[in-house]
């Protein structure tokens, strides 16, 4: 492990020298590329330098204790320093192992989130709206941009389905574990006897794919236009601006009717289609080379119940990591960091176990 890190540190120092050379500074493309590489290596190098400092502290403390002749107070001080250094070395070693894990190539990408009401009819559609609001508030807290791509609203203000883009560096790394079935337990407003109903909503999180990564042959597409439909509004049913795109080889169908412009709806539909096909191809590839590895790209099994939101108890439980938090209101208002950080830690730990096998 340390040979690999030392090679990285050597490269880091070399880049630092390169960035001071006038011919590099004047070459915008080369300078930008080196700056990006330098930034990517910085966390590992800085953590390694912390490790080396802790190791030096340990060596110095051991040397003093080996020499002997220390008075009682000073010896206790050195022993305490040794204890601290050993604990730091253990912690920093684990952090270095995490930093050396292969990075998910999608982590820095924008994401497309698709939310669909499942079992529960209107109650599921209303909760789909609650999840959309939760993700929007969480995304805004991270300074990400949110753009609705397609929405099919119900009469009561819920969503049969809604697709939206979350744009910002690291968006996928924060949202990728949200794919799966979300279950809600609550008493609907229309329930006169106070009975708790259980409904489900399905979430899919797709890394945005650009045209370079996945090229679609126009001959493979069937594009239909139709009039927008929904819960109402002045523009509904007046023009055939909505778009339905069918990818003939896979049978994948995407509809987009959020914009008044047919061109804009088509552009958004193709973004969703490209990301769905990219995600499916990536999943197929990962399953082929690692069929026993769960969440290789972190998208999760979409048929799996991943989380329960229990309104009467004010409880949220993530079933994958056994995390239960009694802060339902805060979570639905976008306070997702504790859940997301717990999932990231869990999957990193699992990845470390696999690396050590």
Buried (B, 14 or more C-beta within 10 A) or exposed (E): EEEEBEEBBEBBEEBEEBBEEEEBEEEEEBBEEBEEBBEEBEEBBEBBEBBBEBBEBBEBBBEBBEEEEBEEEEBEBBBEBBEBBBEBBEEBBEBBBBBBEEEBEBBBBBBBBBBBBBBBBBBBBBBBBBBBEBBBBBBEEBEBEBBBBBBBBBEEEBBBBBBBBBBBEEBBBBBBBBBBBBBBBBBBEEEEEEEEBBBBBBBBBBBBBEEEBBEBEEEEBEEEBEEBEBBEEEEBEEEEBBBBBBBEEEEBBBBBBBBEEBEBBBBBBBBBBBBBBBBEBBBEEBEEEEEEEEBBBBBBEBEEEBBBBBBEEBBBBBBBBEBEBEBBEBBBBBBBEBBBEBBBEBBBEEBBEEEEE
